[in-house]
Amino acid sequence: MALEITDSNFEELVLKSDKPVMLDFWAEWCGPCRMVGPLVEEISVEYDGKALVGKVDVDANSKISEMFGIRNIPTILYFKGGKVVDKQVGAVPKDSMKAKLDAQM
């Protein structure tokens, strides 16, 4: 299951992670986010132990959203070594998300 990433645990879980990180920025009211959400959950199970997969509720965690200039959702950011290395905006296919995550392995 994807981890819930918050303003308070972001630094510890994402920036200090020794594994690649995929973060889904979403909101309850966002239709395309509801399409991407189940795919993110599937990826979190498939990559368990190999990568950290998390979700950031933009309404509840404005600090992280502002830090990365998130203006459109869903937005998926890919981190390696605490730095953003890739980004996808909008509803994208699962294979596309996995390919970007695999590139960070």
Secondary structure, 3 states (H helix, E strand, C coil): CCEECCCCCHHHHHHCCCCCEEEEEECCCCHHHHHHHHHHHHHHHHCCCCCEEEEEECCCCHHHHHHCCCCCCCEEEEEECCEEEEEEECCCCHHHHHHHHHCCC
